[in-house]
Amino acid sequence: GHEQLLKMMEERMMDVEQKLKLVKRLLQDKVNQLKEQLSKNTRADAMVKDLYVENAQLLKALEATEQRQKTAERKNYLLEEKIANLNRIVRNLASPSFSP
């Protein structure tokens, strides 16, 4: 009975060792998965930061462009007023009622 009990204990120990090896392999796979995910997350984080910086630069460029457009529109308006005034002067000069 004692040898049979010892043999059963050995079989149980071998079974437990196999299960532990399996668990260790599964844990190592999980560790590798998590390391890979961390690497991907780190790259994604860097890309997000780059995009944030690029977006800020694009916003500044857009604001500058809009400001230049407003300035150009103001200058255009002033030129159109000057043209209208010059046309009025030319019409007055060409009008027959104008006598020196």
Secondary structure, 3 states (H helix, E strand, C coil): CHHHHHHHHHHHHHHHHHHHHHHHHHHHHHHHHHHHHHHHHHHHHHHHHHHHHHHHHHHHHHHHHHHHHHHHHHHHHHHHHHHHHHHHHHHHHHCCCCCC
